[in-house]
Amino acid sequence: MSRDLVTIQIIKNVLSSIAKEMFYTTIRSAKSSIIYETYDFSPALLDSEGRLIAIGTGLPVFIGILPIMSRNLMKLIEEQGSKMSPGDIYLVNDPYIAGTHLNDVGLVMPLFYGEKLMAIGAIRGHVNDVGGMNPGSWGPNATEIYQEGLIIPGVRLYKGGELNVDVLRLVLRNSRIPDYVHGDIEALAAALRYAQRRIIDICDKYGADTVREAMEDKLNEGKVLARKNIQKLPKGEYFAEEHIEKYEGMDEDIRITVRVKITEDKFIADFSENPPQVRAPINTTFPGTYASTTIAFVAVTDPHVSVSEGYFDPVKVIAPEGTIFNAVPPAATSCYWETMFYAVDLIWKALAPHVPERLTAGHFLSVVAETISMIDPRDKKYKILVEPNPGGWGAAIDRDGESCLVASADGETYAHPAEVIEREYPIRVECMRLNLEDGVGHGRFRGGFGLRKDYRILAEGAELVCSINRISYPPWAVDGGLEGSCNHIVV
């Protein structure tokens, strides 16, 4: 084993850089604005066992999911009596393997150095349409996953570097916008190939054993930092509850809860007291609930930490199978974020009064996502705009809340600029400004303002699909402050 700590540190920094470079490779290559403008994707570099080593900028929601997705896929490959080979790239979007919903297509590539499996490249991005009964492949009227689009359980898209044309044809034939889907999947694949080249480069330079040692050191470093940071948290058990508005297929609003227990070495989120999965698309699978807990853990301990699997060592999630936070087939998941983001929010709400220097009051929470699909009269092509929307965040102990920031679990994503929308779609953006009419929550420091947008459709007709929560349950306050305002859409 190497004793050169300087070299080990250099390699760890290179590994982190590879994940970031995968991110920018994707942006430069993608066809859809949801990726190159909104950044609704994340790449990661994992070790040969599928443990997270480094992640590029992107959705925090994918940080905890990418390693689970990769390990589940590796287990599936092993059970099938197959094995990964150089040049293979696997395609998966099954939420029960990969978390979230069918739109989030994952690609996994074994990264070899000669005959040795050195690492796993993983990336996951929102593909705007994979079939289903609604344009954009999600919507509030789905009652089971088979209505939401093509389910890909984990298949080779590339075998030994050669494209599996039949798999690609099957995927594209199930989409309303096949050229966009093709371009975005290839952009994600390009990032993985880039990672393969970079792994070969650093193994050539430093040796495979030294690179492996650096990966192990990154994991151990994460464990040490996590143990150190959890000591700073208040010990005890904390409770929070919220309500999610009913969707089609639900009889009433549902109450959701969490119990957070913090010990000297564990951060436990217990979602046991929650209702069964519903016949509506707001269920989330266990990988999503686990990822939500890791988001909250990082936020409350050190939001600037260089994340690795080791840093999640204290995290434990309890969510019984068949409940809304651990859905099983055939539960619909296309609007998963309305539950998954609530998982983050519940932990946040439970802990905010006890760590006010880390956590603000509540925020608008929902992705407030919409799809607008239409035939563009300019080129006669079918197009689908998919976008999250930002909103107001609660005040902190020492400052006003942030205005027009995306929801907590959406992390590094951005709103579409008006110029991009008007260039790419037959839409005129007539208003995009702070939502001053609905106001903010007041206290010693006020909450942030949300966003108001007015769109005029310039096509002959269009279809709108929208999912919004917090339409009747406003953002929660802390320490006597006032609640914020609710989300809404007008057609």
SEDRENGU-970542 format. One line per 8 residues: their letters; for each residue x, y, z of C-alpha. Coordinates in steps of 0.5 Angstrom, whole numbers, always signed. Example, Ala and Ser with C-alpha at 12.3 -4.5 7.8 and 13.67 -1.06 7.14 Angstrom:
BEGIN
AS> +25,-9,+16 | +27,-2,+14
//
This chain:
BEGIN
MSRDLVTI> +0,+0,+0 | +2,+7,-2 | +5,+11,+4 | +5,+18,+0 | -1,+22,+3 | +0,+27,-2 | -1,+23,-8 | -7,+20,-4
QIIKNVLS> -10,+27,-3 | -9,+29,-11 | -12,+22,-13 | -18,+24,-9 | -19,+31,-12 | -18,+28,-19 | -24,+23,-17 | -28,+29,-15
SIAKEMFY> -26,+33,-21 | -28,+27,-26 | -35,+27,-23 | -35,+34,-24 | -33,+34,-31 | -38,+28,-33 | -43,+34,-31 | -40,+39,-36
TTIRSAKS> -39,+33,-41 | -47,+32,-41 | -49,+39,-41 | -45,+40,-48 | -48,+34,-51 | -55,+34,-49 | -61,+36,-53 | -66,+38,-48
SIIYETYD> -67,+44,-44 | -69,+40,-38 | -62,+38,-38 | -57,+43,-41 | -61,+49,-38 | -65,+46,-32 | -59,+41,-30 | -64,+36,-28
FSPALLDS> -59,+30,-28 | -53,+28,-24 | -47,+24,-25 | -43,+20,-20 | -37,+16,-19 | -37,+9,-15 | -32,+4,-13 | -32,-3,-16
EGRLIAIG> -37,-5,-10 | -42,+1,-12 | -40,+5,-6 | -41,+13,-8 | -34,+16,-9 | -36,+23,-12 | -42,+26,-15 | -42,+32,-20
TGLPVFIG> -46,+38,-19 | -54,+36,-20 | -60,+34,-16 | -59,+32,-9 | -65,+27,-10 | -60,+23,-14 | -54,+23,-9 | -57,+17,-5
ILPIMSRN> -60,+14,-10 | -54,+13,-15 | -51,+8,-11 | -57,+4,-9 | -59,+4,-17 | -52,+1,-19 | -52,-4,-13 | -59,-6,-15
LMKLIEEQ> -57,-7,-22 | -50,-10,-21 | -54,-15,-16 | -59,-16,-22 | -54,-18,-27 | -51,-23,-22 | -57,-26,-21 | -58,-27,-29
GSKMSPGD> -51,-31,-29 | -48,-25,-33 | -42,-21,-32 | -40,-14,-34 | -35,-13,-39 | -31,-7,-42 | -35,-2,-46 | -42,-4,-43
IYLVNDPY> -47,+1,-41 | -53,-1,-38 | -60,+3,-38 | -65,+3,-33 | -71,+7,-30 | -75,+2,-26 | -77,+6,-20 | -76,+0,-16
IAGTHLND> -69,-1,-18 | -67,+6,-19 | -72,+10,-15 | -76,+16,-17 | -80,+16,-23 | -80,+13,-30 | -77,+19,-33 | -71,+19,-30
VGLVMPLF> -67,+14,-34 | -60,+12,-31 | -54,+9,-35 | -49,+5,-31 | -42,+3,-34 | -37,-1,-31 | -30,+2,-31 | -24,-2,-33
YGEKLMAI> -17,-2,-33 | -14,-7,-37 | -18,-13,-34 | -19,-10,-27 | -26,-7,-26 | -24,-1,-22 | -30,+3,-21 | -37,+4,-24
GAIRGHVN> -40,+10,-27 | -47,+12,-26 | -51,+18,-29 | -59,+19,-28 | -62,+25,-32 | -70,+27,-34 | -72,+24,-40 | -78,+29,-42
DVGGMNPG> -82,+23,-45 | -82,+15,-44 | -89,+14,-46 | -95,+13,-42 | -102,+16,-42 | -100,+23,-41 | -95,+27,-45 | -89,+28,-41
SWGPNATE> -90,+21,-38 | -93,+24,-31 | -99,+26,-29 | -104,+27,-23 | -109,+22,-26 | -104,+15,-26 | -106,+10,-21 | -101,+5,-23
IYQEGLII> -94,+5,-26 | -96,+1,-32 | -100,+8,-34 | -94,+12,-34 | -89,+9,-39 | -84,+4,-41 | -81,+1,-36 | -73,-1,-37
PGVRLYKG> -71,-6,-32 | -64,-6,-33 | -61,-8,-40 | -55,-7,-44 | -55,-1,-49 | -48,-2,-51 | -45,-9,-51 | -37,-8,-51
GELNVDVL> -38,-1,-54 | -43,-3,-59 | -50,+0,-59 | -55,-5,-58 | -60,-2,-64 | -66,-6,-62 | -66,-4,-55 | -65,+3,-57
RLVLRNSR> -71,+2,-62 | -76,+0,-57 | -74,+6,-52 | -75,+11,-58 | -81,+8,-61 | -85,+9,-54 | -83,+16,-54 | -87,+22,-57
IPDYVHGD> -81,+26,-58 | -76,+20,-60 | -70,+25,-63 | -70,+29,-56 | -70,+22,-52 | -64,+19,-57 | -60,+26,-56 | -61,+26,-48
IEALAAAL> -59,+19,-47 | -53,+19,-52 | -51,+25,-48 | -51,+21,-41 | -47,+16,-45 | -42,+21,-47 | -41,+23,-40 | -39,+15,-38
RYAQRRII> -35,+14,-43 | -31,+20,-41 | -30,+18,-34 | -27,+11,-37 | -22,+15,-41 | -20,+19,-34 | -20,+13,-30 | -15,+10,-35
DICDKYGA> -11,+16,-35 | -10,+16,-27 | -9,+9,-27 | -3,+10,-32 | +0,+15,-28 | -1,+13,-21 | -2,+5,-21 | -9,+2,-20
DTVREAME> -7,+0,-13 | -6,+7,-11 | -12,+9,-14 | -16,+4,-10 | -13,+6,-4 | -15,+13,-5 | -22,+11,-6 | -22,+7,+0
DKLNEGKV> -19,+13,+4 | -24,+18,+1 | -30,+13,+4 | -26,+13,+11 | -25,+20,+11 | -33,+21,+10 | -34,+16,+16 | -29,+20,+20
LARKNIQK> -32,+27,+18 | -39,+24,+19 | -38,+21,+26 | -35,+28,+28 | -40,+32,+25 | -46,+28,+29 | -43,+30,+35 | -45,+37,+34
LPKGEYFA> -52,+35,+34 | -57,+35,+39 | -59,+28,+42 | -66,+26,+42 | -72,+24,+39 | -76,+29,+35 | -83,+29,+31 | -86,+32,+25
EEHIEKYE> -92,+32,+21 | -95,+35,+15 | -101,+33,+10 | -101,+32,+3 | -107,+34,-1 | -111,+29,-5 | -110,+27,-12 | -115,+23,-17
GMDEDIRI> -115,+16,-14 | -115,+19,-7 | -121,+20,-2 | -118,+25,+2 | -112,+29,+4 | -106,+24,+8 | -103,+25,+14 | -95,+24,+14
TVRVKITE> -90,+24,+20 | -83,+22,+22 | -79,+21,+28 | -72,+23,+28 | -67,+20,+33 | -60,+22,+34 | -55,+19,+38 | -48,+19,+39
DKFIADFS> -47,+15,+32 | -53,+14,+29 | -58,+19,+25 | -65,+15,+24 | -71,+17,+21 | -77,+13,+22 | -83,+13,+17 | -87,+7,+20
ENPPQVRA> -93,+11,+22 | -95,+13,+15 | -101,+11,+11 | -101,+5,+6 | -99,+7,-2 | -104,+10,-5 | -107,+9,-12 | -104,+16,-14
PINTTFPG> -98,+18,-17 | -95,+21,-11 | -92,+14,-8 | -84,+14,-7 | -80,+8,-7 | -75,+6,-1 | -69,+9,-5 | -72,+16,-6
TYASTTIA> -74,+16,+2 | -67,+14,+4 | -64,+19,-1 | -69,+24,+2 | -66,+23,+9 | -58,+23,+7 | -60,+30,+4 | -63,+32,+11
FVAVTDPH> -57,+29,+14 | -52,+33,+10 | -56,+40,+11 | -56,+39,+18 | -49,+37,+19 | -44,+40,+14 | -48,+42,+7 | -41,+44,+4
VSVSEGYF> -38,+37,+5 | -35,+33,+0 | -40,+27,+0 | -38,+20,-1 | -42,+13,+1 | -38,+14,+8 | -41,+20,+10 | -48,+17,+10
DPVKVIAP> -45,+11,+15 | -49,+14,+21 | -56,+14,+17 | -61,+9,+18 | -68,+9,+15 | -74,+6,+17 | -80,+5,+12 | -84,-1,+12
EGTIFNAV> -86,-4,+5 | -92,-2,+2 | -93,+5,+5 | -93,+11,+1 | -85,+12,+3 | -83,+5,+1 | -88,+3,-5 | -88,-3,-8
PPAATSCY> -91,-5,-15 | -95,-3,-18 | -96,+3,-15 | -95,+9,-19 | -89,+14,-18 | -89,+19,-23 | -90,+25,-19 | -86,+22,-13
WETMFYAV> -83,+28,-11 | -89,+30,-8 | -88,+25,-3 | -80,+25,-3 | -79,+32,-2 | -84,+32,+4 | -79,+27,+7 | -74,+32,+7
DLIWKALA> -79,+37,+9 | -81,+33,+15 | -74,+32,+18 | -73,+39,+17 | -79,+41,+20 | -77,+36,+26 | -70,+39,+27 | -71,+46,+25
PHVPERLT> -73,+49,+32 | -67,+45,+35 | -61,+47,+30 | -64,+54,+28 | -57,+56,+25 | -57,+51,+20 | -64,+50,+18 | -69,+56,+16
AGHFLSVV> -77,+56,+17 | -81,+52,+12 | -81,+53,+4 | -86,+52,-2 | -83,+45,-2 | -87,+43,-9 | -83,+42,-15 | -89,+46,-18
AETISMID> -87,+42,-24 | -91,+42,-31 | -91,+40,-38 | -94,+43,-44 | -94,+39,-50 | -96,+42,-57 | -94,+42,-65 | -90,+48,-66
PRDKKYKI> -92,+52,-72 | -85,+54,-74 | -83,+47,-75 | -89,+43,-75 | -85,+38,-69 | -88,+36,-63 | -85,+39,-57 | -86,+38,-50
LVEPNPGG> -83,+43,-45 | -82,+40,-38 | -80,+45,-32 | -79,+45,-25 | -81,+52,-22 | -78,+56,-16 | -81,+59,-10 | -80,+62,-3
WGAAIDRD> -76,+60,+2 | -77,+61,+10 | -73,+66,+14 | -67,+64,+17 | -65,+66,+25 | -61,+72,+22 | -63,+73,+15 | -69,+74,+10
GESCLVAS> -71,+68,+6 | -69,+66,-1 | -73,+69,-6 | -75,+64,-13 | -70,+58,-11 | -72,+51,-13 | -75,+46,-8 | -70,+43,-3
ADGETYAH> -69,+37,-6 | -68,+40,-13 | -61,+43,-11 | -57,+45,-16 | -63,+46,-22 | -65,+52,-25 | -71,+55,-28 | -72,+56,-35
PAEVIERE> -70,+63,-38 | -75,+66,-42 | -70,+67,-48 | -70,+59,-48 | -77,+58,-47 | -79,+63,-53 | -73,+60,-57 | -75,+53,-56
YPIRVECM> -82,+53,-56 | -88,+56,-59 | -89,+60,-52 | -89,+67,-50 | -87,+69,-43 | -91,+75,-42 | -89,+75,-34 | -83,+73,-30
RLNLEDGV> -82,+76,-24 | -83,+76,-16 | -90,+74,-13 | -91,+80,-9 | -99,+80,-9 | -99,+73,-5 | -94,+76,+0 | -89,+72,+5
GHGRFRGG> -89,+70,+12 | -87,+75,+17 | -83,+75,+23 | -77,+78,+26 | -74,+76,+19 | -79,+75,+13 | -80,+69,+8 | -77,+70,+1
FGLRKDYR> -82,+71,-5 | -84,+66,-10 | -85,+67,-17 | -90,+69,-22 | -90,+67,-29 | -95,+68,-35 | -95,+64,-41 | -98,+65,-47
ILAEGAEL> -99,+59,-52 | -97,+61,-59 | -99,+54,-62 | -106,+52,-64 | -107,+48,-58 | -103,+45,-53 | -104,+40,-47 | -102,+42,-40
VCSINRIS> -100,+37,-34 | -99,+40,-28 | -97,+37,-21 | -97,+42,-15 | -97,+41,-7 | -98,+46,-2 | -104,+49,-5 | -108,+49,+2
YPPWAVDG> -102,+47,+7 | -98,+53,+7 | -90,+53,+9 | -89,+52,+16 | -86,+57,+21 | -81,+57,+27 | -81,+61,+33 | -87,+65,+33
GLEGSCNH> -87,+67,+26 | -92,+67,+21 | -94,+62,+15 | -92,+63,+8 | -97,+63,+2 | -99,+57,-2 | -98,+55,-9 | -103,+55,-15
IVV> -104,+55,-22 | -109,+59,-27 | -111,+57,-34
//
